[in-house]
């Protein structure tokens, strides 16, 4: 939507009424987080038993082709966890049932499309010496584990987890309410939306759906039938969405100008760092994809949403907990 900005007149944007929906933190969510933390702190201890899936093994290996060593195939004191896909299936299966100290061989035939062309379709023999096997142990979700993580008790750990989850839900509720308010402010604008821009955006969204359905092998007619609509109905829906998005963008810009809301350079740079960490990518790569103006615009929109929320008539409600499958079945009976 990088076209000439149309002239807009702001309507009401302060004092709007909005319902802020907060998701409840379920007991099972807290319990799942405790289990997750136990798994994160799993540890390994040496075992004399045979190797099995999930064990950590330390070994030497070397591949041979027609009795001659395969270049760069020799490893010493390598360590992997069986079942993580780090080894070819045939080699991994060969470990199962062997004990530390065993020496064994396994034959492997590489696929025709193997990433190393010289080995495509080749049958090779691997000589493996298994040095050590360690068994995985997941701590029990008990008082001892909680104390090992710095809590006085398991209940104290659960209380802290609930607070953390609640904070996440509160933030999500704020963001959703802020977006709703920005949509309201957009709807209250007086503006002549550029027809070409709206039509192009709606067409782009329709084409994206077409491409997605094509990749999935789903005909557009079948998709429309399942959604109880028509191609024309989809176009109308996408056009409505395009108008709504454009109005929100224009509202954010107009409100930011009216209220002096800006994104400073240090905030833009901090957002680049946050995005780089979030996507586990170099900051330079993020900067190639997102221009400073785009990042600044997103930050300004967030600030505008927060401003609207701070100046709105807000009703906060906690949504009811979703029914479990068992509860649904019981009600149906």
C-alpha positions as CSV (number, residue, x, y, z in Angstrom):
1,X,0.0,0.0,0.0
2,X,2.9,2.3,-0.7
3,X,0.9,4.8,-2.7
4,X,0.0,8.5,-2.4
5,X,-1.6,9.1,1.0
6,X,-5.2,10.3,0.6
7,X,-6.4,13.3,2.7
8,X,-8.2,12.2,5.8
9,X,-10.3,13.8,8.5
10,X,-10.2,12.1,11.9
11,X,-13.4,11.2,13.6
12,X,-13.7,10.1,17.2
13,X,-10.7,8.2,18.4
14,X,-10.6,9.1,22.2
15,X,-13.2,7.7,24.6
16,X,-14.1,4.7,22.4
17,X,-15.6,1.8,24.2
18,X,-13.9,-1.6,24.0
19,X,-14.1,-4.9,25.7
20,X,-10.7,-6.3,26.6
21,X,-10.8,-10.1,26.6
22,X,-8.2,-11.9,28.9
23,X,-7.6,-15.6,28.5
24,X,-7.6,-17.5,31.7
25,X,-4.5,-19.4,32.9
26,X,-5.5,-23.0,33.1
27,X,-4.2,-25.5,35.7
28,X,-3.2,-27.8,32.9
29,X,-1.2,-25.0,31.3
30,X,0.8,-24.6,34.5
31,X,1.3,-28.3,34.9
32,X,2.5,-28.5,31.3
33,X,5.0,-25.8,31.9
34,X,6.3,-27.6,35.0
35,X,6.7,-30.8,32.8
36,X,8.5,-28.7,30.1
37,X,11.0,-27.3,32.6
38,X,11.7,-30.8,33.9
39,X,12.5,-31.9,30.4
40,X,14.7,-28.9,29.9
41,X,16.8,-30.0,32.9
42,X,17.1,-33.7,31.9
43,X,20.5,-35.2,32.5
44,X,22.4,-38.3,31.4
45,X,24.1,-41.0,33.5
46,X,26.4,-43.8,32.3
47,X,24.6,-47.1,31.8
48,X,25.9,-50.7,31.3
49,X,22.7,-51.7,29.5
50,X,22.4,-51.9,25.7
51,X,21.9,-48.8,23.6
52,X,18.4,-47.7,22.9
53,X,16.5,-44.8,21.5
54,X,17.0,-41.6,23.6
55,X,20.5,-42.7,24.9
56,X,23.5,-40.5,24.4
57,X,26.3,-42.6,22.7
58,X,30.0,-41.8,22.3
59,X,31.8,-43.6,19.5
60,X,34.5,-43.8,16.7
61,X,33.5,-44.6,13.2
62,X,35.0,-44.8,9.7
63,X,33.4,-45.6,6.3
64,X,34.9,-47.9,3.7
65,X,34.2,-48.4,0.0
66,X,35.6,-51.5,-1.7
67,X,37.9,-51.9,1.3
68,X,39.3,-48.4,1.0
69,X,38.6,-45.6,3.5
70,X,36.1,-43.0,2.4
71,X,37.7,-39.5,2.6
72,X,36.5,-37.4,5.5
73,X,34.4,-40.3,6.9
74,X,36.4,-40.9,10.0
75,X,35.2,-39.6,13.4
76,X,36.6,-40.0,16.9
77,X,34.7,-39.7,20.2
78,X,31.6,-38.4,18.4
79,X,28.6,-37.9,20.7
80,X,25.0,-38.0,19.6
81,X,21.6,-38.8,21.0
82,X,20.0,-41.8,19.3
83,X,16.6,-41.0,17.8
84,X,17.3,-37.4,16.9
85,X,18.0,-38.0,13.2
86,X,21.6,-37.1,13.4
87,X,22.6,-40.4,11.8
88,X,21.3,-42.3,8.8
89,X,18.6,-44.7,9.8
90,X,20.7,-47.8,9.0
91,X,23.6,-46.7,11.1
92,X,21.4,-45.6,14.0
93,X,19.6,-49.0,14.0
94,X,23.0,-50.7,14.2
95,X,23.6,-49.1,17.6
96,X,20.5,-50.6,19.2
97,X,21.3,-53.6,21.4
98,X,25.1,-53.0,21.6
99,X,26.9,-52.3,24.8
100,X,29.8,-49.9,25.6
101,X,33.0,-51.5,24.4
102,X,31.4,-53.3,21.4
103,X,32.9,-53.1,17.9
104,X,30.5,-53.7,15.0
105,X,30.1,-53.0,11.3
106,X,27.1,-51.9,9.3
107,X,26.5,-51.7,5.6
108,X,24.9,-48.6,4.2
109,X,23.6,-47.9,0.6
110,X,23.3,-44.2,-0.1
111,X,20.3,-42.9,-2.0
112,X,20.7,-41.8,-5.6
113,X,20.0,-38.2,-4.6
114,X,22.5,-38.2,-1.8
115,X,24.0,-34.7,-1.1
116,X,27.6,-36.0,-1.8
117,X,27.5,-36.9,-5.5
118,X,30.5,-39.3,-5.2
119,X,28.5,-41.4,-2.8
120,X,25.2,-41.4,-4.6
121,X,23.9,-45.0,-5.0
122,X,27.1,-46.3,-3.4
123,X,27.2,-49.2,-0.8
124,X,29.6,-48.6,2.0
125,X,30.7,-50.4,5.1
126,X,31.1,-48.5,8.4
127,X,33.2,-49.7,11.3
128,X,32.0,-48.5,14.6
129,X,33.5,-48.7,18.1
130,X,31.0,-47.8,20.9
131,X,32.9,-46.2,23.8
132,X,30.1,-45.1,26.2
133,X,26.3,-45.1,26.6
134,X,24.5,-42.6,28.8
135,X,20.8,-42.9,29.8
136,X,18.5,-39.9,29.9
137,X,16.8,-39.0,33.1
138,X,14.0,-36.4,33.4
139,X,13.6,-35.0,36.9
140,X,10.3,-35.7,38.6
141,X,8.0,-32.7,39.0
142,X,8.4,-32.6,42.8
143,X,9.5,-30.5,45.7
144,X,13.2,-31.4,45.2
145,X,13.1,-30.2,41.5
146,X,11.4,-27.0,42.5
147,X,14.0,-26.3,45.2
148,X,16.8,-27.1,42.7
149,X,15.4,-24.3,40.5
150,X,15.4,-21.8,43.4
151,X,11.8,-22.1,44.7
152,X,10.8,-22.8,48.2
153,X,8.3,-25.4,47.0
154,X,6.6,-26.9,44.0
155,X,3.5,-24.8,44.7
156,X,5.7,-21.6,44.8
157,X,7.0,-22.6,41.3
158,X,3.5,-23.0,40.1
159,X,2.4,-19.6,41.5
160,X,5.3,-18.0,39.6
161,X,4.5,-19.8,36.4
162,X,0.9,-18.7,36.7
163,X,2.0,-15.1,37.2
164,X,4.3,-15.3,34.1
165,X,1.5,-16.8,32.0
166,X,-1.0,-14.2,33.3
167,X,1.3,-11.4,32.3
168,X,1.5,-12.8,28.8
169,X,-2.2,-13.1,28.5
170,X,-2.7,-9.5,29.8
171,X,-0.3,-8.2,27.2
172,X,-2.1,-10.1,24.5
173,X,-5.4,-8.7,25.7
174,X,-4.0,-5.2,25.5
175,X,-2.7,-5.7,22.0
176,X,-6.0,-7.1,20.8
177,X,-8.0,-4.3,22.4
178,X,-5.6,-1.7,20.9
179,X,-6.0,-3.2,17.4
180,X,-9.8,-3.2,17.9
181,X,-9.7,0.5,18.9
182,X,-7.5,1.4,15.9
183,X,-10.0,-0.4,13.6
184,X,-12.8,1.7,15.2
185,X,-10.8,4.9,14.7
186,X,-10.2,3.8,11.1
187,X,-13.9,3.2,10.6
188,X,-14.6,6.8,12.0
189,X,-12.3,8.4,9.4
190,X,-13.7,10.6,6.7
191,X,-11.6,9.6,3.6
192,X,-11.9,8.7,0.0
193,X,-10.0,5.5,-0.3
194,X,-8.0,5.1,-3.5
195,X,-9.9,2.6,-5.6
196,X,-6.9,1.2,-7.5
197,X,-5.0,0.6,-4.2
198,X,-7.9,-1.2,-2.6
199,X,-8.6,-3.3,-5.7
200,X,-4.9,-4.2,-6.0
201,X,-4.6,-5.3,-2.4
202,X,-7.8,-7.4,-2.6
203,X,-6.6,-9.0,-5.9
204,X,-3.2,-9.8,-4.3
205,X,-4.8,-11.5,-1.3
206,X,-7.1,-13.5,-3.7
207,X,-4.1,-14.6,-5.8
208,X,-2.2,-15.6,-2.7
209,X,-5.1,-17.9,-1.7
210,X,-5.2,-19.3,-5.3
211,X,-1.5,-20.2,-5.1
212,X,-1.9,-21.8,-1.6
213,X,-4.8,-23.9,-2.8
214,X,-3.0,-24.9,-6.0
215,X,0.0,-26.2,-4.0
216,X,-2.4,-28.2,-1.8
217,X,-4.2,-29.6,-4.9
218,X,-7.6,-28.0,-3.8
219,X,-9.8,-26.5,-6.6
220,X,-11.1,-23.0,-5.9
221,X,-14.6,-24.2,-6.5
222,X,-14.3,-26.9,-3.9
223,X,-12.8,-24.4,-1.4
224,X,-15.6,-22.0,-2.0
225,X,-18.2,-24.8,-1.5
226,X,-16.6,-25.8,1.8
227,X,-16.7,-22.2,3.0
228,X,-20.2,-21.7,1.7
229,X,-19.2,-18.8,-0.6
230,X,-18.3,-18.0,-4.2
231,X,-15.2,-16.5,-5.9
232,X,-17.2,-13.3,-6.1
233,X,-17.9,-13.6,-2.4
234,X,-14.2,-14.1,-1.6
235,X,-13.3,-11.0,-3.7
236,X,-15.9,-9.0,-1.8
237,X,-14.5,-10.2,1.5
238,X,-10.9,-9.5,0.6
239,X,-11.9,-6.0,-0.6
240,X,-13.6,-5.3,2.7
241,X,-10.4,-6.5,4.5
242,X,-8.3,-4.3,2.3
243,X,-10.4,-1.3,3.1
244,X,-10.3,-2.0,6.8
245,X,-6.5,-2.4,6.8
246,X,-6.0,0.8,4.8
247,X,-8.3,2.8,7.1
248,X,-6.3,1.5,10.1
249,X,-3.0,2.5,8.6
250,X,-4.3,5.9,7.7
251,X,-5.8,6.3,11.2
252,X,-2.5,5.4,12.9
253,X,-0.7,8.0,10.8
254,X,-3.2,10.7,11.4
255,X,-3.5,10.1,15.1
256,X,0.3,9.9,15.5
257,X,0.6,13.3,13.8
258,X,-2.2,14.8,15.9
259,X,-0.8,13.5,19.2
260,X,2.9,13.9,18.4
261,X,3.6,10.1,18.6
262,X,6.9,9.2,17.1
263,X,9.4,6.3,17.0
264,X,12.9,7.5,17.9
265,X,16.1,6.1,16.2
266,X,17.1,4.2,19.4
267,X,13.7,2.5,19.5
268,X,14.0,1.5,15.9
269,X,17.5,0.1,16.5
270,X,16.3,-1.8,19.6
271,X,13.4,-3.3,17.5
272,X,15.9,-4.5,14.9
273,X,17.9,-6.2,17.7
274,X,14.7,-7.7,19.1
275,X,13.6,-9.1,15.7
276,X,17.1,-10.5,15.1
277,X,17.0,-12.4,18.4
278,X,13.4,-13.5,17.8
279,X,14.2,-15.0,14.4
280,X,17.7,-16.1,15.4
281,X,19.1,-14.2,12.4
282,X,21.9,-11.6,12.0
283,X,20.6,-8.0,12.4
284,X,22.0,-7.2,9.0
285,X,19.7,-9.7,7.4
286,X,16.6,-8.2,9.2
287,X,17.6,-4.8,7.9
288,X,17.7,-6.1,4.3
289,X,14.1,-7.2,4.7
290,X,12.7,-4.4,6.7
291,X,13.5,-0.7,6.1
292,X,13.9,1.7,9.0
293,X,10.7,3.4,7.8
294,X,8.7,0.2,8.0
295,X,10.0,-0.6,11.5
296,X,9.3,2.9,12.6
297,X,5.8,2.8,11.2
298,X,5.1,-0.5,13.0
299,X,6.4,1.0,16.3
300,X,4.3,4.1,15.9
301,X,1.2,1.9,15.2
302,X,1.9,0.1,18.5
303,X,2.2,3.3,20.3
304,X,-1.0,4.6,18.8
305,X,-2.8,1.5,19.9
306,X,-1.5,1.9,23.5
307,X,-2.6,5.6,23.4
308,X,-6.1,4.7,22.3
309,X,-6.3,2.0,25.0
310,X,-5.2,4.5,27.7
311,X,-7.9,6.9,26.5
312,X,-10.7,4.4,26.0
313,X,-13.7,3.2,28.0
314,X,-12.4,-0.3,28.7
315,X,-14.3,-3.2,30.1
316,X,-12.1,-6.1,31.0
317,X,-13.5,-9.7,31.1
318,X,-11.9,-13.0,31.7
319,X,-13.0,-15.4,29.0
320,X,-14.4,-18.8,30.1
321,X,-12.1,-21.7,30.1
322,X,-12.4,-23.9,27.0
323,X,-14.2,-27.2,27.6
324,X,-12.0,-30.3,27.4
325,X,-12.9,-33.1,25.0
326,X,-14.2,-35.1,28.0
327,X,-16.4,-32.3,29.1
328,X,-17.8,-31.8,25.6
329,X,-18.5,-35.6,25.3
330,X,-20.2,-35.6,28.7
331,X,-22.4,-32.7,27.7
332,X,-23.4,-34.3,24.4
333,X,-24.4,-37.5,26.3
